[in-house]
Amino acid sequence: MMNFTRRTAALAALALALPFGGASAQDYPTKDLTHIMPWGAGGGTDTVMRTFMNFAEQTLGAGINTQNIKGAQSGIGTLRLMKARPDGYTIGSLTWDSVITVPYYDLVPGYDTDQLTYLGSVTVHPTVLAVNADSPYETLEDFVTAAKDAPGTLSISNVGSGGVWHLPALDLAAATGIEVNHVPYPDGSGPQREALLSGETDAASLSASAVYAAVESGQARVLGVMGTERSEFLPDVPTMQEQGYDVVWGSFRLIAAPKGIDPAQQEVLEAAFAEVFELPEFQARAEETAMGAVYMNGAETTEYVQASQEKAFALIDDLVEQGILEK
């Protein structure tokens, strides 16, 4: 079964029952929406969010056209979302980097997450360490032992220095006492995954959903899950904690609109997104792809982001003080 919050059905029903306000809200939407995807085409986030938006077209009753605007670890596309007219016809996907990495490192001038209105979550899932199926490393300890035998020779990929999958790899390296090369693929998990499968890198720090298809097809295997419990889609893979390393990390995919959107339009969008989680077709797709689908409404997502920022910023500050990262 999918990892929905227990309140999913109740929240969806409540959202659908709420009145939409004035006449303009009742008519909304009257045209297609633009969905800004701040990562390149073909990656895990692009694939998952396009899938979600396809279902949302049904519940919203309007087309949703995705535009890939990549760069600055999602910062370029997210800034475009922030600066868009808050007329209810521009929405965007957000990831960890959008609300953590970009604002912390001031990667984009004029970037401020307070310029966003959160509409809900789509996925929340743990980070994993994966290797090519042809890799000689059958277990995490195999990898750790090899890294200790040849410090600085093995590589772990991520999607951007100081970002969502670099930090877990740094944490894992510190916990295991190994020295590795951290290789960034800033265009997203698509190129990162291809580098892993081609043997360009020795391992990849990425989300469970981004590597799930490769695991299912026998092209990759996961050495450890950075969650507090095993993934229901990788039940035979132990957590890092089970293997003796207190390394817990995860990522998420959210939906937002520019700050200033009409509350009635926001209500319509939240209701439509909540209803997607009730569609049997979406539930089946999410389960077969290990999407990690988790629903939170706009208010819950706002609180979740604020808590994530507080925790992550403190952790990065600590790494900067240790000299592991530079701000």
C-alpha positions in Angstrom: 0.0 0.0 0.0 1.0 3.6 -0.5 2.6 5.6 2.3 -0.3 8.2 2.5 -0.8 10.1 5.7 -3.7 8.6 7.8 -5.7 11.8 7.2 -5.5 11.7 3.4 -9.0 10.5 2.8 -10.5 12.8 5.4 -8.5 15.8 4.1 -9.5 15.1 0.5 -13.1 14.9 1.4 -13.0 18.1 3.4 -11.2 20.0 0.6 -13.8 18.8 -1.9 -16.7 19.8 0.3 -15.4 23.4 0.9 -17.2 26.1 -1.0 -15.1 27.8 -3.7 -16.1 31.4 -2.9 -17.2 33.9 -5.5 -18.3 33.5 -9.1 -14.8 33.9 -10.4 -13.5 31.0 -8.3 -16.5 28.9 -9.4 -15.5 29.5 -13.0 -11.8 28.8 -12.3 -9.9 27.5 -14.1 -11.0 28.6 -17.6 -7.7 27.8 -19.4 -4.6 25.6 -19.1 -2.1 26.0 -16.3 1.6 26.3 -16.6 3.6 24.0 -14.4 7.2 25.0 -13.9 9.6 22.0 -13.4 12.9 23.4 -12.1 14.9 20.3 -13.1 15.8 18.8 -16.4 13.6 16.4 -18.4 13.8 12.7 -17.7 15.0 12.8 -14.1 13.1 11.3 -11.1 11.4 14.5 -10.1 10.4 15.4 -13.7 8.9 11.9 -14.3 7.0 11.8 -11.0 5.6 15.3 -11.2 4.5 14.9 -14.8 2.7 11.8 -13.8 1.0 13.5 -11.0 0.0 16.5 -13.2 -1.5 14.2 -15.7 -3.8 12.9 -13.1 -4.4 16.4 -11.7 -5.7 17.4 -15.1 -8.6 15.0 -14.5 -9.5 16.3 -11.1 -8.9 20.0 -11.9 -10.7 19.9 -15.3 -8.0 21.8 -17.1 -4.7 21.1 -18.9 -1.4 21.5 -17.1 1.5 22.2 -19.4 5.0 21.5 -17.9 8.0 23.7 -18.7 11.5 22.5 -17.7 13.5 25.5 -16.5 16.6 24.1 -15.0 19.7 25.6 -13.4 21.2 26.6 -10.0 20.0 23.4 -8.4 16.3 24.3 -9.2 16.8 27.9 -8.3 16.3 29.4 -11.8 12.9 27.7 -12.3 11.7 28.3 -8.8 12.6 32.0 -9.1 10.5 32.1 -12.2 7.7 30.7 -10.2 8.1 33.3 -7.5 8.0 36.1 -10.0 5.0 34.8 -12.0 1.7 36.6 -11.8 -0.3 35.1 -8.9 -3.4 34.6 -11.1 -3.8 30.9 -10.4 -2.4 29.8 -13.7 1.2 29.2 -12.8 2.2 26.5 -10.4 5.5 24.8 -9.8 7.2 21.8 -8.3 9.7 22.2 -5.5 12.3 19.8 -4.1 14.7 19.8 -1.1 17.1 22.0 -3.0 14.4 24.6 -3.8 13.7 25.3 -0.1 17.0 24.3 1.5 20.1 24.5 -0.7 19.3 27.5 -2.9 18.2 29.8 -0.1 20.9 28.7 2.3 23.7 29.3 -0.2 22.1 32.4 -1.8 22.5 30.8 -5.2 20.1 33.1 -6.9 19.7 36.8 -6.3 16.2 37.9 -5.2 15.3 34.3 -4.1 13.1 34.1 -1.1 10.9 31.2 -0.2 8.5 33.6 1.5 7.4 34.5 -2.0 5.7 31.1 -2.3 2.4 29.7 -1.3 2.5 26.0 -0.6 -0.3 23.9 -2.1 0.6 20.4 -1.0 3.0 17.5 -1.1 3.3 14.7 -3.6 6.1 12.5 -2.3 8.3 12.1 0.8 10.9 9.4 0.6 14.3 8.2 2.1 17.7 8.6 0.5 19.6 5.4 -0.4 23.1 4.4 -1.4 23.0 2.5 -4.7 25.6 0.8 -6.9 25.6 -0.8 -10.4 24.5 -4.4 -10.5 27.9 -5.3 -11.8 29.7 -3.6 -8.9 31.9 -5.8 -6.7 30.3 -4.3 -3.7 27.5 -6.6 -2.5 27.0 -4.9 0.8 27.6 -1.6 2.5 30.4 -3.1 4.4 32.0 -4.2 1.2 31.9 -0.6 0.0 33.2 0.8 3.3 36.1 -1.7 3.4 37.1 -0.9 -0.2 37.0 2.9 0.5 39.2 2.5 3.6 41.7 0.3 1.7 42.0 3.0 -1.0 41.1 6.4 0.5 39.9 9.0 -2.0 39.5 6.6 -5.0 35.8 5.6 -4.8 33.1 8.0 -5.9 29.6 8.8 -4.8 27.4 10.9 -7.0 24.8 13.6 -6.1 22.8 16.3 -7.9 24.7 19.3 -6.5 27.3 20.2 -4.0 25.8 20.9 -0.6 22.4 19.7 -1.8 19.8 17.1 -1.0 21.9 14.0 -1.9 25.4 15.4 -1.2 24.7 16.0 2.5 23.6 12.4 3.1 26.7 11.1 1.4 28.9 13.4 3.5 27.1 12.3 6.6 27.6 8.6 5.6 31.3 9.2 4.9 31.8 10.8 8.3 29.8 8.0 10.1 31.8 5.2 8.4 35.1 7.0 8.5 35.8 6.8 4.8 37.2 9.3 2.2 35.5 9.4 -1.2 35.1 11.6 -4.1 31.7 13.4 -4.3 30.7 13.9 -8.0 27.8 16.4 -8.7 25.3 16.0 -11.6 23.4 19.3 -11.3 21.0 18.5 -14.2 19.2 16.0 -12.0 18.9 12.3 -11.1 18.5 11.3 -14.8 22.2 12.0 -15.7 23.2 10.9 -12.2 21.5 7.5 -12.7 23.0 7.0 -16.2 26.5 7.7 -14.8 25.9 5.0 -12.2 24.7 2.4 -14.7 27.5 3.2 -17.1 30.1 2.7 -14.4 31.2 6.4 -14.5 30.7 6.5 -10.7 31.0 3.8 -8.1 27.9 4.7 -6.1 25.0 7.1 -6.0 23.3 8.9 -3.2 19.7 9.5 -4.4 16.1 8.8 -3.6 14.6 5.3 -3.5 12.1 6.3 -6.3 14.9 7.6 -8.6 16.7 4.2 -8.6 13.7 1.9 -8.1 13.2 1.1 -11.9 16.9 0.2 -12.3 16.7 -2.0 -9.2 13.6 -3.8 -10.5 15.3 -4.3 -13.9 18.4 -5.8 -12.3 20.7 -2.9 -13.3 21.4 -1.6 -9.8 21.2 -2.6 -6.2 20.8 -0.6 -3.0 23.3 -1.1 -0.2 21.4 0.8 2.5 18.3 3.0 3.2 18.7 6.2 5.1 15.3 6.0 6.8 14.2 5.1 10.3 12.6 1.9 8.9 13.0 -0.2 5.8 11.4 0.9 2.6 8.2 -1.1 1.8 9.5 -1.2 -1.8 13.0 -2.4 -0.7 12.0 -4.7 2.1 15.2 -6.8 2.0 17.5 -3.8 2.2 18.6 -2.8 5.7 18.6 0.7 7.0 21.9 2.5 7.7 20.9 2.4 11.4 20.5 -1.4 11.2 24.0 -1.6 9.8 25.4 0.5 12.7 25.4 4.0 11.2 23.0 6.6 12.5 22.5 8.2 9.1 18.9 9.3 8.4 18.0 11.5 5.4 15.1 12.0 3.0 13.7 14.3 0.4 10.4 15.5 -0.9 8.4 16.9 -3.8 6.0 19.7 -3.2 3.7 22.0 -5.2 3.5 25.7 -4.8 2.2 28.9 -6.4 3.4 32.5 -6.3 2.6 34.4 -3.1 -0.6 36.4 -3.5 -2.7 33.8 -5.2 -6.5 34.3 -4.6 -7.4 32.1 -1.6 -10.4 30.8 -3.4 -8.2 29.6 -6.3 -5.8 28.1 -3.9 -8.7 26.2 -2.4 -9.7 24.8 -5.8 -6.1 23.7 -6.5 -5.7 22.0 -3.1 -9.0 20.2 -3.5 -7.9 18.9 -7.0 -4.5 17.8 -5.8 -6.1 16.0 -2.8 -8.5 14.2 -5.0 -5.6 12.8 -7.1 -4.6 10.7 -4.1 -8.1 9.1 -4.1 -7.9 7.9 -7.7 -7.3 4.1 -8.0 -5.3 4.6 -11.1 -2.9 7.0 -9.3 -2.6 4.7 -6.3 -1.7 1.8 -8.6 0.9 3.9 -10.5 2.4 5.2 -7.3 2.7 1.7 -5.9 4.3 0.1 -8.9 6.9 2.9 -9.3 7.7 3.2 -5.6 6.9 6.9 -5.9 6.8 7.4 -2.1 3.4 9.2 -2.4 2.5 11.2 0.7 -0.2 13.8 0.9 -0.1 16.9 3.0 -2.4 19.9 2.4 -1.1 23.5 2.0 -1.0 24.4 5.7 0.7 21.1 6.7 3.2 21.5 3.9 4.1 25.0 5.1 4.8 23.7 8.6 6.8 20.8 7.1 9.0 23.1 5.1 9.6 25.4 8.0 10.6 22.4 10.2 12.9 21.0 7.5 14.6 24.3 6.9 15.3 24.7 10.6 16.8 21.3 10.9 18.8 21.4 7.7 20.2 24.8 8.2 21.5 23.9 11.6 23.1 20.7 10.1 24.7 22.6 7.3 26.0 25.3 9.7 27.7 22.6 11.6 29.3 21.1 8.5 30.5 24.6 7.5 32.0 25.1 10.9 33.9 21.8 10.6 35.2 22.9 7.2 33.5 20.1 5.4 31.4 22.5 3.4 32.0 26.1 2.4 29.2 28.8 2.3 
